[in-house]
């Protein structure tokens, strides 16, 4: 192979094939390299900007919560006096919501994905259903709040209970779980299912023993995203009529409750009247981030263990 300026000549030993001539455009190559460098620095700058904003936000929240975030703040109930206020009831309410949201979204979402991918026949109706499920993921959360108010709050008579709030948030994040589970099931190699059928297993056994274990990491990724969104949602709970100040701690799923995002929202609004509410809101944000971090960590550990197994 000889190199001569902008032309590379490759003379084949085979007499039936003509020499291969490739023209190299150096200006085009240099232009692509320059575009690649520009794109690299643009994306790097965007990432650094996002990290700086996040660092400033966390610093501001941490600085404002100093002196307010203590054991008493975590164990006391709500109060109209900032120095006596606590968020124990809000923590219990948020955990109660997650105890409803997690099983409801996982059971219904994964079951829906299995039916659409493994049992439903390929038709226009199936395509229509998939498109609408994907579109539901982009619907504003306040619309789900209105749906929860009409369906669970008034029609079923659940009011502003934990059960009504959990079902409402489940509807909100259900499309995320369905779509991510569908993609995870699609990614299962076909030869694994064929091998299961060849061994004499039926469809449900193949799904239970092969499809679900292999697709579990992708399903849990969608679950992590849905839990992260549900635990921080405020608009659906506001529309549902969740009270802003409730002294007693809920003891059942039928009790009225408040949640951490609700307290952050209203304490932020009340800072124009009492400046100390800003410190309470910052301390509550730290607690909310900690709860979210713990829930996500557990889900990530489970996902990583399932990945090692397959």
C-alpha positions as CSV (number, residue, x, y, z in Angstrom):
1,X,0.0,0.0,0.0
2,X,1.6,3.3,-1.1
3,X,0.8,6.7,0.3
4,X,1.1,9.6,-2.2
5,X,-0.3,13.0,-1.0
6,X,-4.1,12.8,-1.0
7,X,-4.3,9.5,-2.8
8,X,-4.0,6.0,-1.4
9,X,-3.4,3.3,-4.0
10,X,-3.9,-0.3,-3.0
11,X,-2.7,-2.7,-5.7
12,X,-4.3,-6.1,-5.5
13,X,-2.4,-9.2,-6.3
14,X,-5.5,-10.6,-7.9
15,X,-5.5,-9.7,-11.6
16,X,-9.3,-9.7,-11.9
17,X,-9.6,-6.7,-9.4
18,X,-8.8,-3.1,-10.3
19,X,-6.7,-0.9,-7.9
20,X,-8.6,0.7,-5.1
21,X,-8.2,4.5,-5.1
22,X,-9.5,6.5,-2.1
23,X,-9.3,10.3,-2.1
24,X,-8.8,12.0,1.3
25,X,-10.3,15.4,1.8
26,X,-8.0,16.9,4.5
27,X,-10.2,20.1,4.8
28,X,-13.3,18.0,5.5
29,X,-11.4,16.0,8.1
30,X,-10.1,19.1,9.9
31,X,-13.6,20.6,9.8
32,X,-15.0,17.5,11.5
33,X,-12.3,17.5,14.1
34,X,-13.0,21.2,14.9
35,X,-16.7,20.5,15.2
36,X,-16.0,17.6,17.5
37,X,-13.9,19.8,19.7
38,X,-16.5,22.6,19.8
39,X,-19.2,20.1,20.7
40,X,-17.0,18.6,23.4
41,X,-16.4,22.0,25.1
42,X,-20.1,23.0,24.8
43,X,-21.3,19.8,26.5
44,X,-18.5,20.1,29.1
45,X,-19.5,23.7,29.8
46,X,-23.2,22.7,30.1
47,X,-22.3,19.9,32.6
48,X,-20.1,22.2,34.7
49,X,-22.8,24.9,34.7
50,X,-25.4,22.4,36.0
51,X,-22.9,21.2,38.7
52,X,-22.2,24.7,39.8
53,X,-25.9,25.6,40.1
54,X,-26.5,22.3,42.0
55,X,-23.6,23.0,44.3
56,X,-24.8,26.6,45.0
57,X,-28.3,25.3,45.7
58,X,-27.1,22.6,48.1
59,X,-24.8,25.1,49.8
60,X,-27.6,27.6,50.3
61,X,-30.0,25.0,51.6
62,X,-27.4,23.5,53.9
63,X,-26.4,27.0,55.3
64,X,-30.1,27.9,56.0
65,X,-30.8,24.6,57.7
66,X,-27.9,24.9,60.2
67,X,-29.3,25.3,63.7
68,X,-32.8,24.2,62.7
69,X,-32.2,20.6,61.6
70,X,-31.9,18.6,64.8
71,X,-33.6,15.7,66.5
72,X,-36.3,17.8,67.9
73,X,-37.2,19.1,64.5
74,X,-37.6,15.5,63.3
75,X,-39.6,14.2,66.2
76,X,-42.0,17.2,66.9
77,X,-45.3,17.8,65.3
78,X,-46.2,20.9,63.2
79,X,-46.7,24.2,65.0
80,X,-47.6,27.8,64.2
81,X,-44.5,28.8,66.1
82,X,-41.3,28.3,64.0
83,X,-39.1,27.5,66.9
84,X,-41.5,24.7,68.0
85,X,-42.3,23.3,64.6
86,X,-41.4,19.8,63.6
87,X,-42.0,17.5,60.6
88,X,-42.6,14.1,62.2
89,X,-46.1,13.9,60.8
90,X,-45.0,15.0,57.4
91,X,-42.3,12.2,57.4
92,X,-44.8,9.6,58.3
93,X,-47.2,10.9,55.6
94,X,-44.5,10.8,52.9
95,X,-43.5,7.3,53.9
96,X,-47.1,6.2,53.9
97,X,-47.5,7.5,50.4
98,X,-44.5,5.6,49.2
99,X,-45.8,2.4,50.8
100,X,-48.8,2.7,48.5
101,X,-47.1,4.1,45.4
102,X,-44.3,1.5,45.2
103,X,-46.4,-1.7,45.1
104,X,-49.2,-0.2,43.1
105,X,-47.0,1.1,40.3
106,X,-44.8,-1.9,40.2
107,X,-47.6,-4.5,40.1
108,X,-49.8,-2.7,37.7
109,X,-47.0,-1.2,35.6
110,X,-45.0,-4.4,35.1
111,X,-48.2,-6.4,34.5
112,X,-49.3,-4.0,31.8
113,X,-45.9,-4.1,30.1
114,X,-45.9,-7.9,30.2
115,X,-49.3,-8.1,28.6
116,X,-48.5,-5.5,25.9
117,X,-45.2,-7.2,25.0
118,X,-45.9,-10.9,25.5
119,X,-49.6,-11.5,25.2
120,X,-51.3,-8.7,23.1
121,X,-51.4,-9.4,19.4
122,X,-49.7,-6.9,17.1
123,X,-52.5,-4.6,15.9
124,X,-53.4,-1.0,15.5
125,X,-55.2,-1.1,18.9
126,X,-52.0,-2.2,20.6
127,X,-50.0,0.5,18.9
128,X,-52.7,3.1,19.9
129,X,-52.5,2.0,23.5
130,X,-48.6,2.2,23.6
131,X,-48.6,5.7,22.1
132,X,-51.2,6.9,24.6
133,X,-49.3,5.4,27.5
134,X,-46.1,7.2,26.3
135,X,-48.1,10.5,25.9
136,X,-49.4,10.2,29.5
137,X,-45.8,10.6,30.8
138,X,-45.8,14.2,29.6
139,X,-49.2,15.2,31.0
140,X,-48.8,18.0,33.7
141,X,-49.1,16.6,37.2
142,X,-51.9,19.0,38.1
143,X,-54.1,17.2,35.7
144,X,-53.5,13.9,37.6
145,X,-54.4,15.9,40.8
146,X,-57.7,16.9,39.3
147,X,-58.3,13.2,38.3
148,X,-57.5,12.0,41.8
149,X,-59.8,14.6,43.3
150,X,-62.7,13.6,41.2
151,X,-62.1,9.8,41.2
152,X,-60.6,9.0,44.6
153,X,-61.5,12.0,46.6
154,X,-65.1,12.5,45.7
155,X,-66.4,9.5,43.7
156,X,-64.9,6.8,46.0
157,X,-65.2,9.0,49.1
158,X,-61.5,8.8,50.2
159,X,-61.2,12.5,50.7
160,X,-57.7,13.7,51.4
161,X,-56.5,10.5,53.0
162,X,-53.1,8.8,52.5
163,X,-54.9,6.2,50.3
164,X,-56.3,8.9,47.9
165,X,-52.9,10.6,47.7
166,X,-51.1,7.3,47.1
167,X,-53.4,6.3,44.3
168,X,-53.2,9.8,42.7
169,X,-49.4,9.7,42.7
170,X,-49.5,6.1,41.4
171,X,-51.5,7.3,38.3
172,X,-48.9,10.1,37.8
173,X,-45.8,7.8,37.7
174,X,-47.5,4.7,36.2
175,X,-46.6,5.6,32.6
176,X,-42.9,5.8,33.4
177,X,-42.9,2.3,34.9
178,X,-44.9,0.9,32.0
179,X,-42.7,2.4,29.3
180,X,-39.4,1.5,31.0
181,X,-40.6,-2.0,31.7
182,X,-41.6,-2.5,28.1
183,X,-38.2,-1.4,26.9
184,X,-36.5,-3.8,29.4
185,X,-38.7,-6.7,28.3
186,X,-37.9,-5.9,24.6
187,X,-34.2,-6.0,25.4
188,X,-34.3,-9.6,26.6
189,X,-32.5,-11.7,24.0
190,X,-34.8,-13.9,21.9
191,X,-32.6,-17.0,22.2
192,X,-33.1,-17.1,25.9
193,X,-36.9,-17.4,25.5
194,X,-36.4,-19.9,22.6
195,X,-34.2,-22.1,24.8
196,X,-36.9,-22.0,27.5
197,X,-39.5,-23.1,25.1
198,X,-37.2,-25.8,23.7
199,X,-36.9,-27.2,27.3
200,X,-40.7,-27.6,27.4
201,X,-41.6,-24.5,29.5
202,X,-44.9,-22.8,28.8
203,X,-45.3,-19.0,28.2
204,X,-45.9,-18.0,31.8
205,X,-43.0,-20.1,33.1
206,X,-40.7,-18.5,30.5
207,X,-41.8,-15.0,31.5
208,X,-41.5,-15.8,35.2
209,X,-38.2,-17.7,35.1
210,X,-36.4,-16.0,32.1
211,X,-37.9,-12.7,31.0
212,X,-38.6,-11.0,34.4
213,X,-35.2,-11.9,36.0
214,X,-33.2,-10.7,32.9
215,X,-35.3,-7.5,32.5
216,X,-35.3,-6.7,36.3
217,X,-32.5,-4.1,36.2
218,X,-34.3,-2.1,33.5
219,X,-37.6,-2.4,35.4
220,X,-35.9,-1.2,38.6
221,X,-34.4,1.8,36.8
222,X,-37.9,2.9,35.8
223,X,-39.1,2.3,39.4
224,X,-36.3,4.5,40.7
225,X,-37.2,7.3,38.4
226,X,-40.9,7.0,39.3
227,X,-40.3,7.0,43.0
228,X,-38.0,10.0,42.7
229,X,-40.7,11.9,40.9
230,X,-43.6,10.8,43.2
231,X,-41.9,11.7,46.5
232,X,-41.2,15.3,45.4
233,X,-44.6,16.0,43.7
234,X,-46.6,18.9,45.2
235,X,-49.3,19.9,42.7
236,X,-51.4,16.8,42.8
237,X,-51.5,16.8,46.6
238,X,-52.4,20.5,46.6
239,X,-55.3,19.9,44.2
240,X,-56.4,16.9,46.3
241,X,-56.8,19.2,49.2
242,X,-54.1,17.9,51.5
243,X,-54.1,20.2,54.7
244,X,-51.1,22.4,55.3
245,X,-51.2,22.3,59.1
246,X,-52.3,19.1,60.8
247,X,-51.2,18.5,64.4
248,X,-51.9,14.7,64.7
249,X,-49.8,12.0,63.2
250,X,-51.7,9.7,60.8
251,X,-52.1,6.1,62.0
252,X,-53.8,4.5,59.0
253,X,-54.1,5.0,55.3
254,X,-57.6,6.5,55.7
255,X,-56.4,9.4,57.9
256,X,-55.8,12.9,56.7
257,X,-52.1,13.7,56.4
258,X,-49.5,16.1,55.2
259,X,-46.2,15.4,53.3
260,X,-42.8,16.9,53.1
261,X,-43.3,18.6,49.7
262,X,-46.5,20.2,51.0
263,X,-44.6,21.6,54.0
264,X,-41.8,22.9,51.9
265,X,-44.2,24.6,49.5
266,X,-46.3,26.4,52.1
267,X,-43.3,27.3,54.4
268,X,-41.7,28.9,51.3
269,X,-44.8,30.9,50.7
270,X,-45.0,32.0,54.3
271,X,-41.5,33.4,54.3
272,X,-43.0,36.8,53.3
273,X,-44.7,36.9,56.7
274,X,-42.1,35.1,58.9
275,X,-38.5,34.9,57.8
276,X,-37.8,31.9,60.0
277,X,-40.0,29.7,57.7
278,X,-37.3,29.9,55.1
279,X,-35.0,28.0,57.6
280,X,-37.7,25.4,58.2
281,X,-38.2,24.9,54.5
282,X,-34.5,24.4,54.0
283,X,-34.2,21.9,56.8
284,X,-37.2,20.0,55.4
285,X,-35.6,19.9,51.9
286,X,-32.5,18.3,53.5
287,X,-34.7,15.7,55.1
288,X,-36.6,15.1,51.8
289,X,-33.3,14.6,49.9
290,X,-32.1,12.2,52.5
291,X,-35.3,10.1,52.3
292,X,-35.0,10.1,48.5
293,X,-31.4,9.1,48.7
294,X,-32.1,6.2,51.0
295,X,-35.0,4.9,48.8
296,X,-32.9,5.2,45.7
297,X,-29.9,3.5,47.3
298,X,-32.0,0.5,48.2
299,X,-33.4,0.2,44.7
300,X,-29.9,0.6,43.2
301,X,-28.4,-2.1,45.4
302,X,-31.2,-4.5,44.4
303,X,-30.7,-3.6,40.7
304,X,-26.9,-4.2,40.9
305,X,-27.4,-7.6,42.6
306,X,-29.8,-8.6,39.8
307,X,-27.3,-7.5,37.2
308,X,-24.6,-9.7,38.7
309,X,-26.9,-12.7,38.6
310,X,-27.5,-12.4,34.9
